[in-house]
Amino acid sequence: MEEKGSVHISVVTPIYGYCASLRELYLRLVNTLETINPDFEIIMVNDGSPDDVWERIVELAQKDKRVKGISLSRNFGQHYAISAGLDHCKGEWVVVMDCDLQDQPEEIIKLYQKAQEGYEIILASRSNRKDSFVKKLFSKLFYFILSFLTGSEQDESVANFGIYSQRVVTHVRNLRESIRYFPTMIQWVGFKSTKVSVEHAQRKDGVSGYRFKKMAHLAIDIMLAFSDKPLRMTVKLGFGIALISFVFGISALIKWLNGEVKVLGWASLITSIWFLTGCILITLGIVGLYVGKIFEGVKNRPIYIIEKYTYDSEA
């Protein structure tokens, strides 16, 4: 392999399904990248795809040594596959993109040109998204929940697609926490960044792997990894309940002293018990989720396992 720094642009794309689109993806990437700089590499990461993706990657790698395939031992998830690609890329600039061709390879030229203006993070802002109404609705809800839980601004038009300097990628590599979400990790490392509007294409093959249930689980995982806002909310809830209880207690005492209370209310007592019990269980559940994620983290397991390469990874 080339010495680190001799590759000008690396393209990292995680692949799960979309076997039929791989050749077109490769051809369009090559045509685009050769207009920028002939010193490039395309890193395709097979994320445990159940179809013939790996065989297709091997075929492309045999025909063009600039294609480098990495196959994970099972399906770890999109953002873990991106991490595997970032750990093995060598380019001065690194493009991360999906493999479904909705992120159009030709738009890399816009991103690269913007990078020459001194930016180190150039995010692709998808104008006029070509997704179904349901997918866009789920996406809006996902980013709304994510923004609220993490206390940070999340742009629904921005996903993984973008170009990043090697310095940025190096710092992202150093983030080895067990919960991975590439856009938030990029946002966390900082550096000079901007957005470029790109055209979003229709999906040509397959369907999105992100359903509402999966997106909701992802939002919770990201919240647990990048924010302690739920814990702060439970503290505020506790203070709020305590304040209401204090006011209610003072009011009840005044009424009793004035002789206005004849029979203690059974319904209000039961309601209060159930309400406070629910609050306690919610608080314990939130704390339990955090403890569970801490338990996962202290195991110090690798964030992914590579089964095989199409190249000599030690070279």
C-alpha positions in Angstrom: 0.0 0.0 0.0 0.9 3.6 -0.4 2.7 5.4 2.4 0.5 7.5 4.6 -0.1 10.8 3.0 0.6 9.7 -0.6 -3.1 9.1 -1.2 -4.8 12.4 -1.8 -8.5 11.3 -1.4 -10.0 8.3 0.4 -13.6 7.4 0.0 -15.1 5.4 2.8 -18.5 3.7 2.1 -20.2 1.2 4.4 -22.1 -1.5 2.5 -25.1 -3.6 3.6 -27.1 -4.8 0.6 -27.2 -2.8 -2.6 -25.1 -5.4 -4.4 -26.6 -4.5 -7.7 -25.4 -0.9 -7.3 -21.8 -1.5 -6.5 -20.4 -1.5 -10.0 -22.2 1.8 -10.9 -21.0 3.3 -7.6 -17.4 2.3 -8.4 -17.5 3.6 -12.0 -19.0 7.0 -11.0 -16.5 7.3 -8.2 -13.6 6.6 -10.4 -14.8 9.1 -13.1 -15.3 11.8 -10.5 -12.1 11.3 -8.5 -9.9 11.1 -11.5 -10.9 14.7 -12.4 -9.7 15.8 -9.0 -6.6 13.8 -8.4 -5.6 10.3 -9.7 -4.1 9.4 -6.3 -7.2 8.1 -4.5 -8.5 5.0 -2.8 -12.0 3.6 -2.4 -12.6 1.7 0.8 -15.7 -0.5 0.7 -16.6 -2.0 4.1 -18.9 -5.0 4.0 -21.0 -4.7 7.1 -22.0 -8.4 7.3 -24.2 -8.1 4.2 -26.3 -11.3 3.6 -26.0 -11.1 -0.2 -23.0 -11.3 -2.6 -21.6 -8.0 -1.7 -18.2 -9.3 -0.6 -17.7 -11.3 -3.8 -18.6 -8.1 -5.8 -16.1 -6.1 -3.8 -13.4 -8.7 -4.4 -14.0 -8.6 -8.1 -13.7 -4.8 -8.2 -10.5 -4.9 -6.0 -8.9 -7.5 -8.3 -9.5 -5.2 -11.3 -8.5 -2.0 -9.6 -6.0 -1.9 -6.7 -7.4 1.4 -5.7 -10.4 -0.4 -4.4 -9.8 -1.9 -1.0 -12.3 -4.1 0.6 -12.8 -4.8 4.3 -15.3 -7.4 5.5 -16.5 -7.3 9.1 -17.2 -10.6 10.9 -20.9 -9.7 11.2 -23.3 -6.8 10.9 -22.1 -4.3 13.5 -24.0 -1.3 12.1 -23.4 1.5 9.6 -21.5 3.8 12.0 -19.2 1.0 13.2 -18.5 0.1 9.5 -17.6 3.8 8.9 -15.2 3.6 11.9 -13.5 0.6 10.3 -13.0 2.4 7.1 -11.7 5.5 8.8 -9.2 3.4 10.7 -7.7 2.1 7.5 -7.9 5.2 5.2 -4.7 7.1 4.3 -5.9 10.1 2.3 -5.2 13.7 2.9 -8.9 14.2 2.5 -11.5 11.6 3.4 -15.0 11.4 1.9 -17.7 9.4 3.8 -20.8 8.5 1.9 -23.5 5.9 1.7 -23.5 3.2 -1.0 -27.1 3.5 -2.2 -26.3 6.3 -4.8 -28.6 8.8 -3.1 -25.3 10.4 -2.2 -24.1 11.2 -5.7 -20.4 10.7 -6.4 -20.4 13.7 -8.7 -21.2 16.0 -5.8 -17.7 15.2 -4.3 -16.3 17.8 -6.7 -18.4 20.6 -4.9 -17.2 19.4 -1.5 -13.6 19.2 -2.5 -13.6 22.7 -4.1 -15.1 24.1 -0.9 -12.4 22.3 1.1 -9.7 24.3 -0.8 -11.1 27.5 0.8 -9.6 26.5 4.2 -12.3 24.4 5.7 -11.6 21.0 7.4 -15.1 19.7 7.6 -17.4 20.2 4.7 -20.9 18.7 5.2 -23.2 17.8 2.4 -26.6 19.4 2.9 -29.2 17.4 1.0 -31.5 19.8 -0.9 -34.9 18.5 -2.0 -34.5 15.0 -0.5 -35.8 12.2 -2.7 -37.2 10.1 0.1 -40.7 8.9 0.7 -43.0 11.1 2.9 -42.9 8.5 5.7 -39.1 8.4 5.6 -38.8 12.2 5.8 -41.4 12.3 8.6 -39.5 9.7 10.6 -36.3 11.6 9.9 -37.8 14.9 11.1 -39.0 13.2 14.3 -35.6 11.5 14.8 -33.6 14.7 14.6 -36.2 16.6 16.7 -35.8 13.9 19.5 -32.1 13.9 19.1 -31.8 17.7 19.3 -33.9 17.7 22.5 -32.2 14.8 24.2 -28.6 15.9 23.4 -29.2 19.7 23.8 -27.5 20.4 20.5 -28.7 21.6 17.1 -29.1 18.7 14.6 -29.6 19.4 10.9 -31.9 16.9 9.3 -30.5 17.7 5.8 -27.0 16.5 6.9 -26.1 12.8 7.3 -22.8 11.1 6.8 -21.9 12.5 3.4 -19.1 15.0 3.5 -15.3 15.5 3.1 -13.0 15.8 6.0 -9.3 16.5 6.5 -7.0 13.9 7.7 -6.5 15.8 10.9 -10.2 15.7 11.6 -10.3 12.0 10.9 -7.4 11.3 13.2 -9.2 12.9 16.1 -12.4 11.0 15.2 -10.4 7.7 15.2 -9.3 8.5 18.8 -12.9 8.4 20.0 -13.3 4.8 20.9 -16.5 4.8 22.8 -18.8 1.8 22.2 -21.7 3.8 20.9 -20.9 5.2 17.5 -22.8 7.9 15.5 -20.5 9.6 12.9 -22.3 13.0 12.5 -22.3 13.7 16.2 -18.6 12.6 16.5 -17.7 15.0 13.7 -19.6 17.8 15.4 -17.9 17.1 18.7 -14.3 17.3 17.4 -14.8 20.8 16.1 -12.5 22.5 13.6 -13.5 25.0 10.8 -16.6 23.6 9.1 -19.2 24.6 6.6 -22.1 23.1 4.6 -22.5 22.7 0.8 -25.9 22.1 -0.8 -25.9 18.9 -2.9 -28.5 17.2 -5.1 -30.0 14.2 -3.5 -30.9 11.3 -5.8 -33.7 8.7 -5.8 -32.8 5.3 -4.3 -32.2 2.9 -7.2 -31.9 -0.4 -5.4 -33.2 -1.8 -2.1 -34.9 -0.1 0.8 -33.6 1.9 3.7 -32.5 -0.1 6.8 -33.7 2.7 9.1 -37.2 2.2 10.3 -38.8 4.3 13.1 -38.1 1.7 15.7 -34.4 1.5 14.8 -34.1 5.3 14.6 -35.7 5.6 18.0 -33.2 3.1 19.5 -30.4 5.0 17.8 -31.6 8.3 19.2 -31.7 6.8 22.7 -28.2 5.3 22.3 -26.8 8.7 21.1 -28.4 10.5 23.9 -26.9 8.1 26.5 -23.5 8.4 24.8 -23.3 12.2 24.3 -25.6 13.8 26.9 -26.6 13.7 30.5 -29.7 15.8 29.9 -32.2 13.0 30.9 -30.4 12.8 34.3 -30.7 16.6 34.7 -34.4 16.4 33.8 -35.1 13.8 36.5 -33.4 16.1 39.1 -35.7 18.9 37.9 -38.7 16.6 38.0 -37.8 15.7 41.6 -37.6 19.3 42.7 -40.8 20.1 40.9 -42.7 17.2 42.6 -41.2 18.2 46.0 -42.3 21.8 45.5 -45.9 20.8 44.5 -46.0 18.4 47.4 -44.8 21.1 49.8 -47.5 23.6 48.6 -50.2 20.9 48.7 -49.1 20.0 52.3 -49.3 23.6 53.5 -52.7 24.0 51.9 -54.0 20.8 53.5 -52.6 21.9 56.9 -54.4 25.3 56.6 -57.6 23.6 55.7 -57.4 21.2 58.6 -56.7 24.0 61.1 -59.7 25.9 59.7 -61.8 22.7 60.2 -62.5 22.4 56.4 -61.2 18.9 56.1 -63.8 16.3 57.3 -62.7 13.1 55.6 -59.3 12.4 54.1 -59.5 11.7 50.3 -58.9 8.1 49.4 -58.7 8.9 45.6 -56.1 11.7 46.0 -54.0 9.4 48.2 -54.0 6.5 45.7 -53.4 8.9 42.8 -50.4 10.4 44.6 -48.9 7.0 45.3 -49.2 5.9 41.7 -47.9 9.2 40.4 -44.8 9.2 42.7 -44.2 5.5 42.0 -44.2 6.1 38.3 -41.7 9.0 38.7 -39.5 6.8 40.8 -39.6 4.0 38.2 -38.9 6.4 35.4 -35.9 7.8 37.3 -34.6 4.3 38.1 -35.0 3.3 34.5 -33.0 6.3 33.1 -30.3 5.7 35.7 -30.3 2.0 34.8 -29.8 2.8 31.1 -26.8 4.9 31.9 -25.4 2.2 34.2 -26.0 -0.4 31.4 -24.0 1.7 28.9 -21.2 2.1 31.4 -21.2 -1.7 31.8 -20.9 -2.1 28.1 -18.1 0.5 28.0 -15.9 -1.0 30.8 -15.9 -4.3 29.0 -13.5 -2.6 26.5 -14.5 -4.8 23.6 -13.4 -3.9 20.1 -16.0 -1.7 18.3 -15.8 -4.0 15.3 -14.1 -7.2 14.2 -12.6 -7.6 10.7 -12.8 -11.0 9.1 -10.8 -10.4 5.9 -9.3 -7.8 3.6 -8.8 -7.7 -0.2 -5.3 -6.3 0.4 -2.3 -6.7 2.7 -3.4 -4.7 5.7 0.1 -4.9 7.3 1.8 -3.3 4.2 
